[in-house]
Amino acid sequence: MSLSAVLLAASPSPSPSPSDTSTPAVPSLQDAQESATNAASWVEQNWSTWLAIGLRVLLILVIAGVLRMVVRRAITKLIDRMNRTAQAVDGTSIGGLLVNNERRHQRSQAIGSVLRSVASFAILGTAALMILGAFEINLAPLLASAGVAGVAIGFGARNLVTDFLSGVFMILEDQYGVGDTIDAGVASGEVIEVGLRVTKLRGDSGEIWYVRNGEVKRIGNLSQGWATAGVDVTVRASEDLDKVKRVLGEVAEKMSKEEPWNELLWSPIEVLGLDSVLLDSMVVRVSAKTMPGKSLTVERELRWRVKRAFDAADIRIVGGATVPADEESADPAAAVAAPSVFANSESPQSAAASPLVSAPVQRPAPK
């Protein structure tokens, strides 16, 4: 062996350079074929599952969409049928409740909106849960989280939920509608808009009240059923009762036959008789049932007609400004204000004019 061969064998082998260790190895064709074979086998094993899940989700979406469309269309047809039925009796009273176009339109729109929203939420929510179940997602934690979130939101927005539910029941029960005059406790006036959360009222001075439905504890609807027009006529105690009753009867009969009062009056005007008898006067009460909200109009017209009829029949009406000259000179105390000429049936009699008011009791001085 030569010396050069011995030195070459004894010398250490050169170590690989850093550049050689950082360069990745290029996969061979065999490795690529093996990876493609594994992917193809995995797809071949799971494609049926994917196809089944996709078809199930598609079927759920189609059924939910069709069902939602059918339900919404059925609700719309139901609301339209309700409107057509109400239009057939427009201008009449249904159980004492007057109907009008705006009231019927807003009520039907509100009911339809609530029903459509509830139906859409129920159908789409059920479809979403079924889709998640198709992907084999555990719904228990999701439902638990949704329940906790719902309780938190409901507790934080309890006033909003109360207003909404109260508005739904008010509309479904038809407690009031547009055009009605109501007393809601917190405010009173004419209803100009009925919503699920807020009801708008126009007050007597033109102001608009926004009343939350949840704040209404009791409602007095002055536009349902019928109203009572009551007029108290105060005459002198010396007047002939038969004459007074005859004149009042003639006024009532004539007014009941004339337009438009024959439409506003829902019952004949009745002379109820003596309501009270005082020392120098007596009160005769006249009453009638009227269309809702028209009692004040009928009362004013009735007072006007009674005053003219009494003047023509020479029947004197007791009043503070109509004291005869002979009585004024004979009794200066007669100038004291007497009871109202035409008092409303709800107004109390003046204590000064009542014979039941006794004089102060004189007690003996202590010894």
C-alpha positions, 0 to 999 in steps of 0.5 A, a space after each residue: 500500500 502506498 503512503 498516500 493511500 495510508 494517509 487518506 485512510 487515516 484522515 477523518 471523513 469531512 463533516 457535512 456543512 451547515 448548508 447541507 443540514 438546512 436543505 429539506 429532503 425532496 419527497 420522492 415520487 413514491 411518497 407522493 403516490 402514497 399520500 394521494 392514495 391515503 387521501 383518496 381512501 379517506 374521501 372514499 370512506 367519508 363521502 357518503 356521510 358528507 353527502 347524507 349530511 348535505 342532503 339532510 341540511 338541504 331538506 331541512 332548509 327547504 321544508 323550513 322555507 316552504 312551511 314559513 311561507 305557507 304559514 305567513 300566507 295563511 296568516 295574511 289570508 286570515 287577517 284579510 278575511 277578518 277585515 272583509 268581515 268587519 267591512 260588511 258591518 261597517 258603520 254599525 255597532 257590534 255588541 255596543 262597540 263601534 268599528 271604524 276603518 283605522 281602528 280595524 286596520 291597526 288592530 289587524 296589522 298588529 295581530 298579523 305582525 305578532 302571529 307572523 313573528 312568532 311563526 317565523 321564530 318557531 320555524 327557523 329556530 327549530 330548523 337551526 337546531 335540527 341542522 346543528 344536530 345533523 352535524 352531530 353537535 352536542 346541543 346540551 351546552 348550547 341550550 344551557 347557555 341560551 337558557 342562561 342568556 335568555 334569563 339574563 336578558 329577560 331579567 334586564 329587559 323585564 319592563 320591555 317584556 311586560 310592555 310587549 306582552 301587555 300590548 299583545 293581550 290588549 290588542 287580542 282582547 280588543 280593549 280599545 282601538 284608534 278613535 276610542 276615548 279612554 282613561 288609562 289611569 296614568 293619562 286619558 284622551 283619544 287613542 291615535 295609535 296602538 302599538 305592541 309597546 306604547 299607546 299614543 293618546 291625544 289629550 283634551 288640550 292637544 298634547 300627545 301622551 305616550 303610555 307604556 302598555 305595561 304601566 296600564 293597570 286599568 282602562 276605562 273605555 268611554 267609546 264602548 257600549 253607551 253613555 248617559 246624558 243627564 240634565 238636572 233642571 232646577 225650578 221654583 218650588 211653587 211651579 206646577 209639577 204636571 206642567 213642568 213634566 208636560 213641557 219636558 216631555 214635549 221637548 224630549 219627544 221633539 228632540 228624539 225625532 229630529 236629525 241628527 239627534 235621533 241617531 245620537 240618542 240610543 233610547 228615548 229621553 226620559 223624565 225621571 221625576 223629582 230628584 230633590 226638593 228644597 225649601 225654595 226650589 226643586 230639581 227634576 232629572 232628565 236622562 237618556 242613553 246616547 252614542 258613546 262620547 256624545 253625552 256632552 253634546 246631547 246635554 248641551 242641546 237638551 239644556 238649550 231646548 229646555 230653556 227656550 221651552 220654559 221661557 215660552 211656558 212661563 216656567 221660572 228657572 231658579 238661578 242666582 241672576 234671575 231673582 224677581 224684583 218683588 222677591 228681591 225687595 221682600 227678601 234680600 237674602 234671596 240674592 245669594 247664589 242658588 243652585 246651578 240652573 242646569 246641573 249635571 247629574 254628577 254635580 252635588 247640590 250646594 250645601 248653602 241651598 240645602 234645607 238639611 244644613 242646620 244652624 250652628 249649635 249654641 252651647 252654654 258658656 261654662 260656669 
